[in-house]
Amino acid sequence: MNRPILFSNWTSKNYILVDRESLREYTKAQLRVFYEEELDVPLVLFNDVLGHVLRIDRVFWQIQGLLLIGVSGSGKVKTTFSH
């Protein structure tokens, strides 16, 4: 088995095992749209970023919700999701 093991629902409707390259291509395409429309600065996608972002995404989808804490102006949000 290759490490890390990545699961995502970004490229399909179901939460499935995805390979790093297909996830990387999908994410790069989404980032390209974002920086062309919003940021106007190209963003670099490191290998470790994919795993971290998928973990954060999984936490966002938890039924309990979450609380992000940070200094003023850091973009912290208290949010809950219901499915």
Summary of the structure (lengths in Angstrom):
residues: 83
radius of gyration: 14.6
end to end distance: 32.1
largest distance: 42.4
contacts: 155
relative contact order: 0.13
helix: 41%
strand: 12%
